[in-house]
């Protein structure tokens, strides 16, 4: 990103970019990254549902504030970038950002623990104090394959409702 483009970004957006880049690095540090299949996003404040998402071709530990892709709900890049983005990530994150005004940051992971829980017939069992923290905060969505069909956005948003954690059986966790 050129200096002119960086200078055109608001202070709030720049801080959000720095925070999201740090989030990507933490995800990598904790081993929650999954090459192409994991992504995080953040809604740009005071914009028309624009959000930031990871650039295709960079490892999570390589992502910087200036390399994040700014896109709209139709998948158009708002700022020029030499990078593309993953359509499945766009589909999932745009579904949330277009339907949940409170969703500032969305994390989508495929951790071993998350995949184990999502593969269980009954999902997360409310058997102890730790799991009870998620009582009435979970939503489930049947896995439809790689989320590259925009028709899935409405079903994702409907299944998520007002929940904070979303489990797609049998592979992914989504948290807001």
C-alpha positions as CSV (number, residue, x, y, z in Angstrom):
1,X,0.0,0.0,0.0
2,X,1.4,3.4,-0.9
3,X,2.0,6.2,1.5
4,X,-0.8,8.2,-0.1
5,X,-3.3,5.4,0.4
6,X,-2.2,4.9,4.0
7,X,-2.7,8.7,4.6
8,X,-6.2,8.5,3.2
9,X,-7.2,5.9,5.8
10,X,-9.0,7.2,8.9
11,X,-7.3,6.8,12.3
12,X,-10.1,4.5,13.4
13,X,-9.6,2.3,10.3
14,X,-5.9,2.2,10.7
15,X,-6.3,1.1,14.4
16,X,-8.7,-1.6,13.3
17,X,-6.2,-2.7,10.6
18,X,-3.4,-2.9,13.3
19,X,-5.7,-4.9,15.6
20,X,-6.8,-7.3,12.9
21,X,-3.2,-7.9,11.7
22,X,-2.3,-8.6,15.4
23,X,-5.2,-11.0,15.5
24,X,-3.9,-12.9,12.5
25,X,-0.5,-13.1,14.1
26,X,-2.0,-14.4,17.4
27,X,-4.0,-17.0,15.5
28,X,-0.8,-18.2,13.8
29,X,1.1,-18.1,17.1
30,X,-1.5,-20.4,18.7
31,X,-1.6,-22.7,15.7
32,X,-5.2,-21.9,14.8
33,X,-4.4,-21.0,11.2
34,X,-5.3,-23.5,8.6
35,X,-3.5,-22.3,5.4
36,X,-6.4,-21.1,3.2
37,X,-9.4,-22.2,5.1
38,X,-9.3,-19.9,8.2
39,X,-10.0,-16.2,8.1
40,X,-10.9,-13.3,10.3
41,X,-12.5,-10.0,9.4
42,X,-13.3,-6.7,10.9
43,X,-16.0,-4.2,9.9
44,X,-14.8,-0.7,9.1
45,X,-16.5,1.9,11.3
46,X,-18.7,4.5,9.7
47,X,-18.6,2.8,6.3
48,X,-21.2,1.1,4.1
49,X,-20.6,-2.4,5.5
50,X,-17.0,-2.4,4.2
51,X,-14.8,-4.9,6.0
52,X,-11.2,-6.1,6.1
53,X,-10.1,-9.7,5.4
54,X,-6.8,-11.5,4.8
55,X,-5.0,-11.3,1.5
56,X,-4.6,-14.5,-0.5
57,X,-0.9,-15.6,-0.6
58,X,0.3,-14.4,2.7
59,X,0.8,-16.6,5.8
60,X,-1.0,-15.3,8.9
61,X,2.3,-14.3,10.5
62,X,3.1,-12.2,7.4
63,X,-0.1,-10.2,7.4
64,X,0.3,-6.5,8.2
65,X,-2.2,-3.6,8.6
66,X,-1.4,-2.4,5.1
67,X,-1.8,-5.8,3.4
68,X,-5.4,-6.4,4.6
69,X,-8.0,-6.3,1.8
70,X,-10.9,-3.8,2.2
71,X,-14.0,-5.1,0.4
72,X,-17.7,-4.3,0.3
73,X,-20.7,-6.7,0.6
74,X,-20.5,-7.5,-3.1
75,X,-16.8,-8.5,-3.0
76,X,-15.5,-5.4,-4.6
77,X,-12.1,-4.2,-3.4
78,X,-12.5,-0.7,-2.0
79,X,-8.7,0.0,-2.0
80,X,-6.3,-1.2,-4.6
81,X,-4.3,-4.3,-3.6
82,X,-2.0,-6.7,-5.4
83,X,-3.7,-9.5,-3.5
84,X,-6.9,-11.4,-4.0
85,X,-9.0,-13.0,-1.3
86,X,-10.7,-16.3,-0.8
87,X,-14.3,-16.4,-2.0
88,X,-15.4,-18.8,0.8
89,X,-14.0,-16.3,3.4
90,X,-15.9,-13.5,1.7
91,X,-19.1,-15.5,1.6
92,X,-19.0,-16.4,5.3
93,X,-17.9,-13.0,6.6
94,X,-20.1,-10.9,4.3
95,X,-23.1,-13.0,5.6
96,X,-22.3,-11.9,9.1
97,X,-21.3,-8.3,8.4
98,X,-24.4,-7.6,6.3
99,X,-26.8,-9.0,8.9
100,X,-25.2,-8.2,12.3
101,X,-24.4,-4.6,13.1
102,X,-22.8,-5.7,16.3
103,X,-20.3,-7.9,14.5
104,X,-17.2,-5.8,14.5
105,X,-14.8,-8.7,14.4
106,X,-15.5,-12.2,13.1
107,X,-13.1,-15.1,13.6
108,X,-13.5,-18.4,11.6
109,X,-11.2,-21.2,12.7
110,X,-10.8,-25.0,12.1
111,X,-9.0,-25.9,15.4
112,X,-8.8,-29.6,16.3
113,X,-11.0,-28.9,19.3
114,X,-13.6,-27.0,17.4
115,X,-13.7,-29.7,14.7
116,X,-14.1,-32.4,17.4
117,X,-17.0,-30.6,19.0
118,X,-18.7,-29.8,15.7
119,X,-18.4,-33.4,14.6
120,X,-20.4,-34.6,17.6
121,X,-24.0,-35.4,16.9
122,X,-25.2,-33.1,19.8
123,X,-22.5,-30.4,19.3
124,X,-21.2,-28.8,22.5
125,X,-22.6,-30.7,25.5
126,X,-23.4,-28.5,28.6
127,X,-21.7,-30.8,31.0
128,X,-19.5,-28.5,33.0
129,X,-18.8,-24.9,34.0
130,X,-16.7,-24.2,31.0
131,X,-19.2,-25.4,28.5
132,X,-22.1,-23.7,30.4
133,X,-20.5,-20.3,29.5
134,X,-21.9,-20.9,26.0
135,X,-25.4,-21.9,27.1
136,X,-27.9,-20.0,24.9
137,X,-25.0,-18.4,23.0
138,X,-24.5,-21.1,20.3
139,X,-26.0,-21.6,16.9
140,X,-25.5,-24.4,14.4
141,X,-25.4,-24.5,10.6
142,X,-25.2,-27.7,8.5
143,X,-22.0,-27.8,6.5
144,X,-22.8,-27.3,2.8
145,X,-19.2,-27.8,1.5
146,X,-16.8,-25.0,0.7
147,X,-18.8,-21.7,1.2
148,X,-18.3,-20.3,-2.3
149,X,-22.1,-20.1,-3.1
150,X,-23.5,-16.7,-2.2
151,X,-26.9,-18.3,-1.7
152,X,-25.5,-19.8,1.6
153,X,-25.2,-16.3,3.1
154,X,-28.9,-16.0,4.0
155,X,-28.9,-19.5,5.6
156,X,-25.7,-18.7,7.5
157,X,-27.2,-15.4,8.8
158,X,-30.5,-17.0,9.7
159,X,-28.9,-19.9,11.5
160,X,-26.6,-17.6,13.4
161,X,-29.3,-15.2,14.6
162,X,-28.1,-13.3,17.6
163,X,-25.7,-16.0,18.8
164,X,-22.1,-15.2,19.5
165,X,-20.7,-18.6,18.5
166,X,-21.6,-20.5,15.4
167,X,-20.6,-24.1,14.7
168,X,-20.9,-25.5,11.2
169,X,-21.0,-29.2,11.3
170,X,-18.5,-30.9,11.0
171,X,-15.7,-28.5,10.4
172,X,-15.7,-24.8,11.5
173,X,-16.1,-22.5,14.4
174,X,-17.2,-18.9,13.9
175,X,-17.1,-16.4,16.7
176,X,-18.3,-12.8,16.9
